[in-house]
Amino acid sequence: MTISGNVSEADWSVSTEVYEAAGGFDCRIRVSHRTPKGVFAHEFKHSRVFATEREAVLEGLREGMVWIELKRANTIHV
């Protein structure tokens, strides 16, 4: 069984899905937020493998939330 997580607010959301990987667990992170130009969505894989599913989902949510914060502050452009 794999676990997933989701955090959202009115104009953004972050979700993670954990899956088994060589040496532990990895996660796929999906971020989206509404902008004046429409909805922006991006999906990426975490850069490391974790020992437990719990660690993977929590780090994935943290990474996604940092990504949203940087995107909304116009620090990164994709």
GROMACS elastic network, one bead per residue, 0.5 to 0.9 nm:
[ bonds ]
;  ai    aj funct       b0    kb
    1    19     6  0.88050   500
    2    17     6  0.76550   500
    2    18     6  0.58037   500
    2    19     6  0.60659   500
    2    20     6  0.79907   500
    2    53     6  0.71469   500
    3    16     6  0.85232   500
    3    17     6  0.64483   500
    3    18     6  0.57301   500
    3    19     6  0.80239   500
    3    53     6  0.67994   500
    3    54     6  0.78210   500
    3    57     6  0.72617   500
    4    15     6  0.73200   500
    4    16     6  0.53457   500
    4    18     6  0.59406   500
    4    27     6  0.87230   500
    4    53     6  0.89191   500
    4    57     6  0.63150   500
    5    14     6  0.81995   500
    5    15     6  0.55072   500
    5    16     6  0.51910   500
    5    17     6  0.67696   500
    5    18     6  0.87574   500
    5    57     6  0.63358   500
    5    58     6  0.78910   500
    5    60     6  0.86129   500
    5    61     6  0.71259   500
    6    13     6  0.72453   500
    6    14     6  0.56392   500
    6    16     6  0.64445   500
    6    61     6  0.73113   500
    7    12     6  0.86277   500
    7    13     6  0.57782   500
    7    14     6  0.52698   500
    7    15     6  0.63953   500
    7    61     6  0.73438   500
    7    65     6  0.83247   500
    8    11     6  0.78088   500
    8    12     6  0.57109   500
    8    14     6  0.61335   500
    8    15     6  0.83348   500
    9    12     6  0.54505   500
    9    13     6  0.63108   500
   10    13     6  0.82387   500
   10    33     6  0.88772   500
   10    34     6  0.88942   500
   11    32     6  0.83039   500
   11    33     6  0.53717   500
   11    34     6  0.52892   500
   11    35     6  0.81398   500
   12    31     6  0.74749   500
   12    32     6  0.55156   500
   12    34     6  0.64191   500
   12    68     6  0.75896   500
   13    30     6  0.80645   500
   13    31     6  0.57501   500
   13    32     6  0.54220   500
   13    33     6  0.63989   500
   13    64     6  0.87075   500
   13    65     6  0.83428   500
   13    68     6  0.83118   500
   14    29     6  0.71221   500
   14    30     6  0.56915   500
   14    32     6  0.67056   500
   14    33     6  0.89383   500
   14    60     6  0.88749   500
   14    61     6  0.65238   500
   14    64     6  0.57532   500
   14    65     6  0.65679   500
   14    68     6  0.80437   500
   15    28     6  0.83186   500
   15    29     6  0.58576   500
   15    30     6  0.52130   500
   15    31     6  0.65879   500
   15    57     6  0.89776   500
   15    60     6  0.80848   500
   15    61     6  0.66669   500
   15    64     6  0.76675   500
   16    27     6  0.62980   500
   16    28     6  0.55512   500
   16    30     6  0.62866   500
   16    31     6  0.88905   500
   16    56     6  0.87730   500
   16    57     6  0.61546   500
   16    58     6  0.86244   500
   16    60     6  0.59826   500
   16    61     6  0.63231   500
   16    64     6  0.83007   500
   17    26     6  0.84893   500
   17    27     6  0.53902   500
   17    28     6  0.53112   500
   17    29     6  0.67517   500
   17    30     6  0.86130   500
   17    56     6  0.88070   500
   17    57     6  0.69688   500
   17    60     6  0.83675   500
   18    25     6  0.65943   500
   18    26     6  0.57293   500
   18    28     6  0.65210   500
   18    29     6  0.89379   500
   18    53     6  0.64635   500
   18    54     6  0.87977   500
   18    56     6  0.65409   500
   18    57     6  0.61845   500
   18    60     6  0.86488   500
   19    24     6  0.87548   500
   19    25     6  0.56549   500
   19    26     6  0.56036   500
   19    27     6  0.60078   500
   19    28     6  0.81171   500
   19    53     6  0.78673   500
   19    56     6  0.88965   500
   20    23     6  0.82959   500
   20    24     6  0.60442   500
   20    26     6  0.62615   500
   20    27     6  0.85150   500
   20    53     6  0.83720   500
   21    24     6  0.53560   500
   21    25     6  0.50040   500
   21    26     6  0.58686   500
   21    49     6  0.70792   500
   21    50     6  0.88594   500
   22    25     6  0.75063   500
   22    26     6  0.88388   500
   22    49     6  0.79158   500
   23    49     6  0.69930   500
   23    50     6  0.78316   500
   23    51     6  0.73621   500
   24    49     6  0.59243   500
   24    50     6  0.54345   500
   24    52     6  0.65366   500
   24    53     6  0.80440   500
   25    48     6  0.87324   500
   25    49     6  0.53973   500
   25    50     6  0.50509   500
   25    51     6  0.62733   500
   25    52     6  0.62080   500
   25    53     6  0.58643   500
   25    55     6  0.85710   500
   25    56     6  0.63294   500
   26    45     6  0.76311   500
   26    46     6  0.66214   500
   26    47     6  0.83229   500
   26    48     6  0.67820   500
   26    50     6  0.62321   500
   26    53     6  0.78810   500
   26    56     6  0.59534   500
   26    57     6  0.83679   500
   26    60     6  0.87290   500
   27    44     6  0.87264   500
   27    45     6  0.59570   500
   27    46     6  0.57646   500
   27    47     6  0.89301   500
   27    48     6  0.87663   500
   27    49     6  0.81415   500
   27    50     6  0.89493   500
   27    53     6  0.86785   500
   27    56     6  0.60331   500
   27    57     6  0.66560   500
   27    59     6  0.87717   500
   27    60     6  0.63537   500
   28    43     6  0.71248   500
   28    44     6  0.58035   500
   28    46     6  0.63098   500
   28    57     6  0.89831   500
   28    60     6  0.73842   500
   29    42     6  0.83242   500
   29    43     6  0.56188   500
   29    44     6  0.53415   500
   29    45     6  0.59185   500
   29    46     6  0.70273   500
   29    60     6  0.60813   500
   29    61     6  0.74040   500
   29    63     6  0.81049   500
   29    64     6  0.63654   500
   30    41     6  0.73220   500
   30    42     6  0.58576   500
   30    44     6  0.66060   500
   30    45     6  0.87825   500
   30    64     6  0.72162   500
   31    40     6  0.81929   500
   31    41     6  0.56893   500
   31    42     6  0.53698   500
   31    43     6  0.63349   500
   31    44     6  0.87048   500
   31    64     6  0.62583   500
   31    65     6  0.81250   500
   31    67     6  0.79348   500
   31    68     6  0.69835   500
   32    39     6  0.68181   500
   32    40     6  0.53538   500
   32    42     6  0.63528   500
   32    43     6  0.87414   500
   32    68     6  0.77724   500
   33    38     6  0.84879   500
   33    39     6  0.56756   500
   33    40     6  0.54311   500
   33    41     6  0.67291   500
   33    68     6  0.77037   500
   33    72     6  0.83770   500
   34    37     6  0.78969   500
   34    38     6  0.57436   500
   34    40     6  0.61837   500
   34    41     6  0.88387   500
   35    38     6  0.51080   500
   35    39     6  0.58836   500
   35    40     6  0.70073   500
   35    72     6  0.87603   500
   36    39     6  0.82323   500
   37    40     6  0.84451   500
   42    78     6  0.86901   500
   45    48     6  0.86493   500
   45    60     6  0.85979   500
   46    49     6  0.77599   500
   46    56     6  0.85064   500
   46    59     6  0.84027   500
   46    60     6  0.65568   500
   46    63     6  0.79180   500
   48    56     6  0.88388   500
   49    52     6  0.89709   500
   49    56     6  0.74603   500
   50    53     6  0.71953   500
   50    54     6  0.86989   500
   50    55     6  0.62028   500
   50    56     6  0.55268   500
   51    54     6  0.86726   500
   51    55     6  0.71072   500
   51    56     6  0.78441   500
   52    55     6  0.53773   500
   52    56     6  0.64349   500
   52    57     6  0.88931   500
   53    56     6  0.50475   500
   53    57     6  0.62032   500
   53    58     6  0.86063   500
   54    57     6  0.53779   500
   54    58     6  0.61817   500
   54    59     6  0.85235   500
   55    58     6  0.53223   500
   55    59     6  0.60010   500
   55    60     6  0.83406   500
   56    59     6  0.53398   500
   56    60     6  0.59379   500
   56    61     6  0.86070   500
   57    60     6  0.50166   500
   57    61     6  0.61837   500
   57    62     6  0.86432   500
   58    61     6  0.51927   500
   58    62     6  0.62399   500
   58    63     6  0.86206   500
   59    63     6  0.60019   500
   59    64     6  0.84653   500
   60    63     6  0.50985   500
   60    64     6  0.60839   500
   60    65     6  0.85585   500
   61    64     6  0.50891   500
   61    65     6  0.61072   500
   61    66     6  0.86249   500
   62    65     6  0.51559   500
   62    66     6  0.62219   500
   62    67     6  0.85668   500
   63    66     6  0.51982   500
   63    67     6  0.61664   500
   63    68     6  0.87258   500
   64    68     6  0.62136   500
   64    69     6  0.86197   500
   65    68     6  0.50401   500
   65    69     6  0.61460   500
   65    70     6  0.86357   500
   66    69     6  0.50294   500
   66    70     6  0.61942   500
   66    71     6  0.85442   500
   67    70     6  0.52218   500
   67    71     6  0.60864   500
   67    72     6  0.85615   500
   67    76     6  0.84719   500
   68    71     6  0.50420   500
   68    72     6  0.59616   500
   68    73     6  0.84265   500
   69    72     6  0.53025   500
   69    73     6  0.61780   500
   69    74     6  0.87169   500
   69    75     6  0.86246   500
   70    73     6  0.51365   500
   70    74     6  0.63105   500
   70    75     6  0.51272   500
   70    76     6  0.60101   500
   71    74     6  0.50748   500
   71    75     6  0.58598   500
   71    76     6  0.52853   500
   71    77     6  0.67355   500
   71    78     6  0.84367   500
   72    75     6  0.75719   500
   72    76     6  0.84532   500
   73    76     6  0.79099   500
   74    77     6  0.67008   500
